[in-house]
Amino acid sequence: MTSSNLTFGVTRDFPCSYLKGEQEKLLIAVDERLHNPQNYGWLMANGFRRSGDQIYRPNCPTCNACQSIRIITNEFKPSKSQKRLLKKNKGFFMTISDSFQENYFPLFERYINTLHNDGSMYPASEEQFYSFLRCSVSSQLFVEIWHEDSLVSVAVTDSLADSLSAVYTFYEPSYRKHSMGMYSIMQQIELCRKLAKPYLYLGYQIDDCQKMNYKTKFAPYQRFIDNNWQTVK
C-alpha cells in the first residue's frame, strides 16, 4: 500500500485543542478503500488515529508537536510506581467484551459530567458517546475493570492485525485516586501479550501538554517522527 494513488482531504485551520495560541490542521483519510481493517492498520502504522469513523493525522504546516506513540508490549517492564499501582489495585479484575454494553453510557456520563465538565464533551449525550467511540473499520474490544460486583472502568480498544489501539478510557469518578487511566493501559499491555500483538497505540504525544505526558511512562515506546518509528527506552 502506498499513498500515491489514494485520496486524502485536508481541513481548514482551527484552534488547537492542546497548545494555546496554535492553529491545527488535519489530513483526513477520505478514500473508502482505506476504511477496512487491513488498511486502517496501515494508516495507524503511518501516524493516523481515529475519532468515530473519521481517520486523521495532524497536518500542521508550522508545528510537528503531535507525534504518534506506541508501546512495545513484549519489552515493557513496569516502573516502581506502576508496580505500586498494581499492588494498590490488586482487588480489581479485568474482563473483555466485544460489544457495547448497556452499563457503559451511564458510566461515561458520570465520568464526563463530573471530571470533564469544562470540556467540549460536556454535557455527555448518548449520540455523542456512540458517534465518538463506535467504529466500522475495525473490530473492537472493551477492557472492563471490575471491583467486586461494580464496573469501575472501560477502555475502548481497537483490535488490529499486529496491535491494539487505546481509543478512550472512562471510569467511575470516585475511583480517580486509583489512576484508572494508567491502570487500564497496563491491562491493555497485558491483553496485547495474551493476543501476541507487539504494539499498543496510545494516540498522540505532545511534550508541551502536561496532561499527555503519562504516555511516556510506559517504556520502551516508539514515536512516529519524520515518517519513521523511533524507539525511546
Secondary structure, DSSP 8 states (H G I E B T S, - for coil): --STTS--EE---EE-SSSTT-EE-EEE---GGG-SHHHHHHHHTTT-EEETTEEEEE--TT----EEEEEEGGG----HHHHHHHHHTTTEEEEEESS--TTHHHHHHHHHHHH-TTSTT-S--HHHHHHHH--SSSEEEEEEEEETTEEEEEEEEEE-SSEEEEEEEEE-GGGGGG-HHHHHHHHHHHHHHHTT--EEEEEEE-TT-GGGGGGGGSSSEEEEETTEEEEE-
